Amino acid sequence: MAEVVLRCVFLGLGNMGTAMCRRLSSEGVKVLAWNRSVEKANALAAEWPGVSVAETAEDAIRHPDWTSAPVLVCLPNYGSTGDIVFPLKDLKGRCLLSLCSGDPDQAREFYAKLKEHTDIDTYVDGCYAGSPSVCQAGKGLVMVSCERPQAELATRSEAAGVLEIAAIMGKLVFTGTKVGSSKALDFAVVDFYMINMLGFLSGLGMLESEGVDPELLLEQMEFRLPTFPGQFRSNLPNMNAKTYDKDIAATVATWKAFFGDRIPYLERNGLSTKVPGFVTSILSDPKVAGPDGEFLQHDANRMQELLRFPQKPE
């Protein structure tokens, strides 16, 4: 039986788009690439034999050998993606996977305009979490959403191979049938990384001031961070039900004191108070502590009242 060769049209060869094409080509995917700067596309094709070059985006879409291939677009934002894709108009029988930056609302607005300007059959909205070097190694996170269920995508002729191609670039996560939901997961993943990074940098300042080897902090991170998913998973039922335990070992008051009490020490030693000040401001908010402090003996899951649930505009 002949081996099935995956193919895709790829529009946009910035740093990330180039890394994606290199990754796909290294795994045997045939890529027809287009870029505004054709020199960059030609240089990529010279480096990777599996990459061919189209002079224009229209040429890439209409090439007779690629008319059934999914179209991947990696441009800076939805505006630049629309500038290239909307004029193509005839996209009947095609699947488009956008990997640009943006938020969930922008994703849905783009999809609505895409349906106005073209006759696209299947649109997959996606994003990539990871650097170009991580992408080239296939170790990032590819998050996608589509109004068609994941199982249906796999059966549609115009979408054949699109999820397999996406999975070559990293761990594939299908977030659901609400277009743009993949962007929300991307935000949440990066937020978690950034908060940990802020804590690490703030901690380094204290450790260096006290002559403590930073390697000890890294060892604690290796020990503690893997336990977080299990802790959050076990807490989630009570959080969903807004059930807050009282008078436990680590209450809102306990955490507020833990972060707030160190601020004078940090100020005396010329160290940053940004992180403990930020945490203390959350724990002091009336939605968490209560207008008169009546919730101070509840567990710190009450922070979700400020951070998780929609806030009505004042």
VOMI-358193 format. One line per 8 residues: for each residue x, y, z of C-alpha. Coordinates in steps of 0.25 Angstrom, whole numbers, plus 2048, in hexadecimal, padded with zeros to 3 digits. Layout:
<pts>
X:Y:Z  ...;
</pts>
This chain:
<pts>
800:800:800  806:80E:7FC  80A:817:807  801:823:809  809:830:808  804:83C:810  803:849:808  800:857:80C;
800:865:807  807:86E:810  806:87E:810  80F:886:818  81E:884:81B  821:88C:827  82A:886:832  81F:87D:837;
81A:87A:829  828:876:824  82A:86D:830  81C:866:82E  820:863:81F  82D:85E:823  827:855:82D  81C:850:823;
826:84D:818  830:846:822  824:83C:825  821:83A:816  816:844:814  816:84A:806  814:859:807  811:863:7FD;
815:870:803  812:87F:800  818:88B:807  818:89A:803  827:89A:802  829:88F:7F8  838:88F:7FB  835:889:809;
82C:87E:803  837:87A:7F9  841:87A:804  838:870:80C  836:868:7FF  845:867:7FD  847:862:80B  83B:858:80B;
838:850:7FE  82A:84D:803  826:85C:802  822:862:7F5  81F:871:7F2  813:878:7ED  815:886:7E7  808:88B:7ED;
7FE:886:7F7  7F4:885:7EB  7FE:87C:7E4  800:873:7F1  7F1:871:7F3  7EE:86E:7E4  7FA:865:7E1  7F4:859:7DA;
7FC:84F:7E3  7F7:856:7F0  7E9:859:7EE  7E4:84F:7F9  7EF:852:803  7EC:859:810  7F1:868:810  7F9:86C:81C;
7FA:87B:81F  805:881:829  804:890:828  805:89A:833  7F6:89D:836  7E8:89B:830  7E9:8A8:829  7F5:8A4:820;
7EF:896:81F  7E2:89C:819  7EA:8A5:810  7F0:898:809  7E5:88E:80A  7D8:897:808  7DC:89A:7F9  7DD:88C:7F6;
7CE:88A:7F6  7CD:87C:7F0  7D0:873:7FB  7C6:869:7F9  7CA:85B:7FD  7D6:861:805  7DA:860:814  7E1:86C:81A;
7E9:86C:827  7ED:879:82C  7F8:87A:837  7F9:889:839  7F9:891:846  7EC:897:84B  7E1:895:855  7D4:88C:855;
7CB:898:851  7D5:89B:845  7D5:88D:841  7C5:88C:840  7C5:89A:839  7CF:895:82F  7C7:888:82C  7BB:890:82A;
7C2:899:820  7C8:88D:819  7BB:887:816  7B6:894:811  7C2:896:807  7C4:887:803  7BD:87A:802  7C6:872:80B;
7C2:865:80F  7C9:862:81C  7D0:86C:825  7D9:868:831  7DE:873:83A  7EB:870:841  7F7:875:849  805:870:84C;
80B:871:85A  81A:870:859  826:877:853  82B:874:844  836:86B:849  82C:863:852  822:862:846  82E:85D:83D;
830:852:847  821:84F:847  820:851:856  816:85D:857  807:85D:859  7FE:85E:84D  7F0:863:852  7E4:863:848;
7D5:865:848  7CB:863:83D  7BC:863:83C  7BD:855:836  7BF:84A:841  7CD:844:841  7C8:837:83C  7C0:83D:830;
7CD:845:82C  7D4:838:82B  7CA:833:821  7C8:83F:818  7D0:83E:80B  7D4:84D:80B  7DA:84C:819  7E1:83F:817;
7EE:83F:81E  7ED:84D:824  7ED:848:832  7F8:83E:82F  800:849:829  7FD:852:836  801:847:83F  80F:846:838;
812:854:83D  80F:850:84C  805:84A:855  7F8:84C:84F  7EC:851:858  7DE:853:852  7D7:85C:85B  7C9:85B:856;
7BF:860:84C  7BF:86E:850  7C8:875:846  7D2:87D:84E  7D2:875:85A  7E0:870:857  7E5:87E:859  7DF:87E:867;
7E7:871:86B  7F4:878:865  7F1:884:86E  7EF:87B:87A  7FC:873:877  805:87F:875  7FF:886:882  802:87A:88A;
811:87A:885  812:889:887  80D:889:895  817:87E:898  822:886:891  81E:892:89A  81F:88A:8A6  82D:884:8A2;
833:892:89F  82D:898:8AC  833:88C:8B4  840:88E:8AD  842:89C:8B3  83F:897:8C1  848:88B:8C0  854:893:8BA;
852:89D:8C5  853:892:8D0  85E:88A:8C9  855:87E:8C6  859:876:8BA  84E:878:8B0  84F:869:8AC  848:866:8B9;
83C:86D:8B3  83C:866:8A6  83D:859:8AE  830:85D:8B5  829:861:8A8  82C:853:8A3  827:84D:8AF  81A:855:8B0;
815:859:8A3  812:84B:89E  808:84A:8AA  800:856:8A5  7F7:850:89B  7F2:845:8A5  7F0:850:8B0  7E8:859:8A6;
7E0:84D:8A1  7DC:848:8AF  7D8:857:8B3  7D0:859:8A6  7C3:853:8AB  7C2:85C:8B7  7C6:868:8AF  7BB:865:8A5;
7B1:864:8B0  7B7:871:8B7  7B9:868:8C4  7C4:86F:8CC  7C9:868:8D9  7CB:870:8E5  7D5:870:8F0  7DF:867:8E9;
7EE:868:8EA  7F0:872:8DE  7E5:87C:8DE  7E4:889:8D6  7E9:890:8E3  7F5:886:8E3  7F9:889:8D5  7F7:898:8D7;
800:898:8E3  80A:88F:8DC  80C:899:8D0  809:8A6:8D7  812:8A4:8E3  81E:8A3:8DA  81C:8B0:8D4  824:8B8:8DE;
830:8AF:8DE  830:8B0:8CF  82F:8BF:8CF  83A:8C0:8DA  843:8B8:8D1  840:8BF:8C4  839:8B3:8BE  82D:8B3:8B5;
81F:8B2:8BB  818:8B1:8AE  814:8A2:8B0  810:8A2:8BE  809:8AF:8BD  801:8A9:8B1  7FD:89D:8B9  7F9:8A5:8C5;
7F0:8AE:8BC  7E9:8A2:8B7  7E7:89C:8C5  7E2:8AA:8CB  7D8:8AC:8C0  7CA:8AC:8C6  7C5:8A1:8BC  7D0:898:8C3;
7D1:89D:8D1  7C3:8A3:8D2  7BF:8B1:8D4  7C2:8B1:8E3  7CC:8A5:8E3  7C1:89B:8E6  7C7:891:8DC  7D5:891:8E1;
7D4:884:8E8  7D0:87D:8DB  7DA:875:8D2  7E1:87D:8C7  7D9:877:8BC  7D0:883:8BF  7DA:88A:8B6  7D2:885:8AA;
7C6:88E:8AE  7D0:899:8A8  7D8:892:89E  7CF:887:898  7C1:88C:897  7BC:897:88D  7BD:8A5:894  7B1:8AF:890;
7B6:8BC:88B  7B4:8C7:896;
</pts>
